[in-house]
């Protein structure tokens, strides 16, 4: 098993930041499937806690992968709420009846 574990020369050194755009699809009235901006931001924070193995979080016992996620602007958009693109579904999706 030790032969499959890479040596220290393969450990990440620099933090890599990955831009994320979250697509929120809700029904046309935005009553089903719509999530708040706060929930989107909190889930990005959870990803970072786990991938960065931050002490005091559920991911704290892991190894820092040196990967961070951040909310990016959707392509071509410069809106006040970054990283979240919202749209209403034109048809009912499974579980959105």
CNS distance restraints for C-alpha pairs under 8 A (distance, minus, plus):
assign (resid   1 and name CA) (resid   5 and name CA) 7.19 0.50 0.50
assign (resid   6 and name CA) (resid  10 and name CA) 6.16 0.50 0.50
assign (resid   7 and name CA) (resid  11 and name CA) 7.41 0.50 0.50
assign (resid  12 and name CA) (resid  65 and name CA) 6.71 0.50 0.50
assign (resid  12 and name CA) (resid  66 and name CA) 6.25 0.50 0.50
assign (resid  13 and name CA) (resid  66 and name CA) 7.17 0.50 0.50
assign (resid  14 and name CA) (resid  66 and name CA) 6.54 0.50 0.50
assign (resid  15 and name CA) (resid  66 and name CA) 4.42 0.50 0.50
assign (resid  15 and name CA) (resid  67 and name CA) 5.63 0.50 0.50
assign (resid  15 and name CA) (resid  68 and name CA) 7.00 0.50 0.50
assign (resid  16 and name CA) (resid  66 and name CA) 6.11 0.50 0.50
assign (resid  16 and name CA) (resid  67 and name CA) 4.88 0.50 0.50
assign (resid  16 and name CA) (resid  68 and name CA) 6.16 0.50 0.50
assign (resid  17 and name CA) (resid  67 and name CA) 5.96 0.50 0.50
assign (resid  17 and name CA) (resid  68 and name CA) 4.74 0.50 0.50
assign (resid  17 and name CA) (resid  69 and name CA) 5.61 0.50 0.50
assign (resid  17 and name CA) (resid  70 and name CA) 6.97 0.50 0.50
assign (resid  18 and name CA) (resid  67 and name CA) 7.33 0.50 0.50
assign (resid  18 and name CA) (resid  68 and name CA) 6.11 0.50 0.50
assign (resid  18 and name CA) (resid  69 and name CA) 4.77 0.50 0.50
assign (resid  18 and name CA) (resid  70 and name CA) 6.26 0.50 0.50
assign (resid  19 and name CA) (resid  69 and name CA) 5.94 0.50 0.50
assign (resid  19 and name CA) (resid  70 and name CA) 5.12 0.50 0.50
assign (resid  19 and name CA) (resid  71 and name CA) 5.72 0.50 0.50
assign (resid  19 and name CA) (resid  72 and name CA) 5.08 0.50 0.50
assign (resid  20 and name CA) (resid  69 and name CA) 6.53 0.50 0.50
assign (resid  20 and name CA) (resid  70 and name CA) 5.84 0.50 0.50
assign (resid  20 and name CA) (resid  71 and name CA) 4.89 0.50 0.50
assign (resid  20 and name CA) (resid  72 and name CA) 5.44 0.50 0.50
assign (resid  20 and name CA) (resid  83 and name CA) 6.30 0.50 0.50
assign (resid  21 and name CA) (resid  71 and name CA) 5.99 0.50 0.50
assign (resid  21 and name CA) (resid  72 and name CA) 5.76 0.50 0.50
assign (resid  21 and name CA) (resid  73 and name CA) 6.83 0.50 0.50
assign (resid  21 and name CA) (resid  74 and name CA) 5.94 0.50 0.50
assign (resid  21 and name CA) (resid  83 and name CA) 4.46 0.50 0.50
assign (resid  21 and name CA) (resid  84 and name CA) 5.68 0.50 0.50
assign (resid  21 and name CA) (resid  85 and name CA) 7.06 0.50 0.50
assign (resid  22 and name CA) (resid  40 and name CA) 7.60 0.50 0.50
assign (resid  22 and name CA) (resid  71 and name CA) 7.90 0.50 0.50
assign (resid  22 and name CA) (resid  83 and name CA) 5.89 0.50 0.50
assign (resid  22 and name CA) (resid  84 and name CA) 4.77 0.50 0.50
assign (resid  22 and name CA) (resid  85 and name CA) 6.14 0.50 0.50
assign (resid  23 and name CA) (resid  84 and name CA) 5.99 0.50 0.50
assign (resid  23 and name CA) (resid  85 and name CA) 4.91 0.50 0.50
assign (resid  23 and name CA) (resid  86 and name CA) 6.00 0.50 0.50
assign (resid  23 and name CA) (resid  87 and name CA) 7.78 0.50 0.50
assign (resid  24 and name CA) (resid  33 and name CA) 7.42 0.50 0.50
assign (resid  24 and name CA) (resid  34 and name CA) 6.57 0.50 0.50
assign (resid  24 and name CA) (resid  35 and name CA) 7.21 0.50 0.50
assign (resid  24 and name CA) (resid  84 and name CA) 7.06 0.50 0.50
assign (resid  24 and name CA) (resid  85 and name CA) 6.11 0.50 0.50
assign (resid  24 and name CA) (resid  86 and name CA) 4.83 0.50 0.50
assign (resid  24 and name CA) (resid  87 and name CA) 6.45 0.50 0.50
assign (resid  25 and name CA) (resid  33 and name CA) 6.29 0.50 0.50
assign (resid  25 and name CA) (resid  34 and name CA) 6.82 0.50 0.50
assign (resid  25 and name CA) (resid  86 and name CA) 6.11 0.50 0.50
assign (resid  25 and name CA) (resid  87 and name CA) 5.25 0.50 0.50
assign (resid  25 and name CA) (resid  88 and name CA) 5.75 0.50 0.50
assign (resid  25 and name CA) (resid  89 and name CA) 6.16 0.50 0.50
assign (resid  26 and name CA) (resid  30 and name CA) 5.10 0.50 0.50
assign (resid  26 and name CA) (resid  31 and name CA) 7.01 0.50 0.50
assign (resid  26 and name CA) (resid  32 and name CA) 5.55 0.50 0.50
assign (resid  26 and name CA) (resid  33 and name CA) 4.35 0.50 0.50
assign (resid  26 and name CA) (resid  34 and name CA) 5.06 0.50 0.50
assign (resid  26 and name CA) (resid  86 and name CA) 7.75 0.50 0.50
assign (resid  26 and name CA) (resid  87 and name CA) 6.48 0.50 0.50
assign (resid  26 and name CA) (resid  88 and name CA) 4.98 0.50 0.50
assign (resid  26 and name CA) (resid  89 and name CA) 5.74 0.50 0.50
assign (resid  27 and name CA) (resid  31 and name CA) 6.44 0.50 0.50
assign (resid  27 and name CA) (resid  32 and name CA) 5.58 0.50 0.50
assign (resid  27 and name CA) (resid  33 and name CA) 6.65 0.50 0.50
assign (resid  27 and name CA) (resid  34 and name CA) 7.90 0.50 0.50
assign (resid  27 and name CA) (resid  88 and name CA) 5.16 0.50 0.50
assign (resid  27 and name CA) (resid  89 and name CA) 4.85 0.50 0.50
assign (resid  27 and name CA) (resid  90 and name CA) 7.39 0.50 0.50
assign (resid  27 and name CA) (resid  91 and name CA) 7.62 0.50 0.50
assign (resid  27 and name CA) (resid  92 and name CA) 6.77 0.50 0.50
assign (resid  27 and name CA) (resid  96 and name CA) 7.09 0.50 0.50
assign (resid  28 and name CA) (resid  88 and name CA) 4.45 0.50 0.50
assign (resid  28 and name CA) (resid  89 and name CA) 5.42 0.50 0.50
assign (resid  28 and name CA) (resid  90 and name CA) 6.52 0.50 0.50
assign (resid  29 and name CA) (resid  88 and name CA) 7.27 0.50 0.50
assign (resid  30 and name CA) (resid  34 and name CA) 5.67 0.50 0.50
assign (resid  30 and name CA) (resid  88 and name CA) 6.55 0.50 0.50
assign (resid  32 and name CA) (resid  96 and name CA) 6.16 0.50 0.50
assign (resid  33 and name CA) (resid  96 and name CA) 7.03 0.50 0.50
assign (resid  35 and name CA) (resid  39 and name CA) 6.51 0.50 0.50
assign (resid  35 and name CA) (resid  40 and name CA) 7.32 0.50 0.50
assign (resid  36 and name CA) (resid  40 and name CA) 6.58 0.50 0.50
assign (resid  37 and name CA) (resid  41 and name CA) 6.22 0.50 0.50
assign (resid  37 and name CA) (resid  81 and name CA) 7.87 0.50 0.50
assign (resid  37 and name CA) (resid  84 and name CA) 7.55 0.50 0.50
assign (resid  38 and name CA) (resid  42 and name CA) 6.08 0.50 0.50
assign (resid  39 and name CA) (resid  43 and name CA) 6.18 0.50 0.50
assign (resid  40 and name CA) (resid  44 and name CA) 6.48 0.50 0.50
assign (resid  40 and name CA) (resid  84 and name CA) 7.75 0.50 0.50
assign (resid  41 and name CA) (resid  45 and name CA) 6.34 0.50 0.50
assign (resid  41 and name CA) (resid  71 and name CA) 7.98 0.50 0.50
assign (resid  42 and name CA) (resid  46 and name CA) 6.27 0.50 0.50
assign (resid  43 and name CA) (resid  47 and name CA) 6.28 0.50 0.50
assign (resid  44 and name CA) (resid  48 and name CA) 6.32 0.50 0.50
assign (resid  44 and name CA) (resid  69 and name CA) 6.55 0.50 0.50
assign (resid  44 and name CA) (resid  70 and name CA) 6.95 0.50 0.50
assign (resid  44 and name CA) (resid  71 and name CA) 7.77 0.50 0.50
assign (resid  45 and name CA) (resid  49 and name CA) 6.15 0.50 0.50
assign (resid  46 and name CA) (resid  50 and name CA) 6.29 0.50 0.50
assign (resid  47 and name CA) (resid  51 and name CA) 6.04 0.50 0.50
assign (resid  47 and name CA) (resid  68 and name CA) 7.86 0.50 0.50
assign (resid  47 and name CA) (resid  69 and name CA) 7.19 0.50 0.50
assign (resid  48 and name CA) (resid  52 and name CA) 5.61 0.50 0.50
assign (resid  48 and name CA) (resid  53 and name CA) 7.87 0.50 0.50
assign (resid  48 and name CA) (resid  67 and name CA) 7.49 0.50 0.50
assign (resid  48 and name CA) (resid  68 and name CA) 5.46 0.50 0.50
assign (resid  48 and name CA) (resid  69 and name CA) 6.26 0.50 0.50
assign (resid  49 and name CA) (resid  53 and name CA) 5.65 0.50 0.50
assign (resid  49 and name CA) (resid  54 and name CA) 5.15 0.50 0.50
assign (resid  49 and name CA) (resid  57 and name CA) 6.42 0.50 0.50
assign (resid  49 and name CA) (resid  58 and name CA) 7.65 0.50 0.50
assign (resid  49 and name CA) (resid  59 and name CA) 5.95 0.50 0.50
assign (resid  49 and name CA) (resid  60 and name CA) 7.44 0.50 0.50
assign (resid  50 and name CA) (resid  54 and name CA) 6.88 0.50 0.50
assign (resid  50 and name CA) (resid  57 and name CA) 7.66 0.50 0.50
assign (resid  50 and name CA) (resid  58 and name CA) 7.01 0.50 0.50
assign (resid  50 and name CA) (resid  59 and name CA) 4.19 0.50 0.50
assign (resid  50 and name CA) (resid  60 and name CA) 7.06 0.50 0.50
assign (resid  50 and name CA) (resid  62 and name CA) 7.62 0.50 0.50
assign (resid  51 and name CA) (resid  59 and name CA) 7.27 0.50 0.50
assign (resid  51 and name CA) (resid  63 and name CA) 7.87 0.50 0.50
assign (resid  51 and name CA) (resid  64 and name CA) 6.19 0.50 0.50
assign (resid  51 and name CA) (resid  65 and name CA) 5.62 0.50 0.50
assign (resid  51 and name CA) (resid  66 and name CA) 7.13 0.50 0.50
assign (resid  51 and name CA) (resid  67 and name CA) 6.02 0.50 0.50
assign (resid  51 and name CA) (resid  68 and name CA) 6.97 0.50 0.50
assign (resid  52 and name CA) (resid  59 and name CA) 7.69 0.50 0.50
assign (resid  52 and name CA) (resid  63 and name CA) 7.19 0.50 0.50
assign (resid  52 and name CA) (resid  64 and name CA) 4.36 0.50 0.50
assign (resid  52 and name CA) (resid  65 and name CA) 5.69 0.50 0.50
assign (resid  52 and name CA) (resid  66 and name CA) 5.85 0.50 0.50
assign (resid  52 and name CA) (resid  67 and name CA) 6.42 0.50 0.50
assign (resid  52 and name CA) (resid  68 and name CA) 7.02 0.50 0.50
assign (resid  53 and name CA) (resid  57 and name CA) 7.55 0.50 0.50
assign (resid  53 and name CA) (resid  59 and name CA) 4.77 0.50 0.50
assign (resid  53 and name CA) (resid  60 and name CA) 4.34 0.50 0.50
assign (resid  53 and name CA) (resid  61 and name CA) 6.49 0.50 0.50
assign (resid  53 and name CA) (resid  62 and name CA) 5.21 0.50 0.50
assign (resid  53 and name CA) (resid  63 and name CA) 5.62 0.50 0.50
assign (resid  53 and name CA) (resid  64 and name CA) 4.90 0.50 0.50
assign (resid  53 and name CA) (resid  65 and name CA) 7.62 0.50 0.50
assign (resid  54 and name CA) (resid  59 and name CA) 6.33 0.50 0.50
assign (resid  54 and name CA) (resid  60 and name CA) 4.74 0.50 0.50
assign (resid  54 and name CA) (resid  64 and name CA) 7.70 0.50 0.50
assign (resid  55 and name CA) (resid  59 and name CA) 7.56 0.50 0.50
assign (resid  55 and name CA) (resid  60 and name CA) 4.40 0.50 0.50
assign (resid  55 and name CA) (resid  61 and name CA) 7.44 0.50 0.50
assign (resid  56 and name CA) (resid  60 and name CA) 5.85 0.50 0.50
assign (resid  70 and name CA) (resid  83 and name CA) 7.95 0.50 0.50
assign (resid  71 and name CA) (resid  82 and name CA) 6.20 0.50 0.50
assign (resid  71 and name CA) (resid  83 and name CA) 4.21 0.50 0.50
assign (resid  71 and name CA) (resid  84 and name CA) 7.57 0.50 0.50
assign (resid  72 and name CA) (resid  82 and name CA) 5.90 0.50 0.50
assign (resid  72 and name CA) (resid  83 and name CA) 4.53 0.50 0.50
assign (resid  73 and name CA) (resid  77 and name CA) 6.13 0.50 0.50
assign (resid  73 and name CA) (resid  78 and name CA) 6.28 0.50 0.50
assign (resid  73 and name CA) (resid  79 and name CA) 7.47 0.50 0.50
assign (resid  73 and name CA) (resid  82 and name CA) 4.82 0.50 0.50
assign (resid  73 and name CA) (resid  83 and name CA) 4.93 0.50 0.50
assign (resid  73 and name CA) (resid  84 and name CA) 7.58 0.50 0.50
assign (resid  74 and name CA) (resid  78 and name CA) 7.73 0.50 0.50
assign (resid  74 and name CA) (resid  82 and name CA) 7.22 0.50 0.50
assign (resid  74 and name CA) (resid  83 and name CA) 6.08 0.50 0.50
assign (resid  74 and name CA) (resid  84 and name CA) 7.18 0.50 0.50
assign (resid  74 and name CA) (resid  85 and name CA) 6.74 0.50 0.50
assign (resid  78 and name CA) (resid  82 and name CA) 7.39 0.50 0.50
assign (resid  89 and name CA) (resid  93 and name CA) 7.59 0.50 0.50
assign (resid  92 and name CA) (resid  96 and name CA) 5.98 0.50 0.50
assign (resid  92 and name CA) (resid  97 and name CA) 6.29 0.50 0.50
assign (resid  93 and name CA) (resid  97 and name CA) 7.29 0.50 0.50
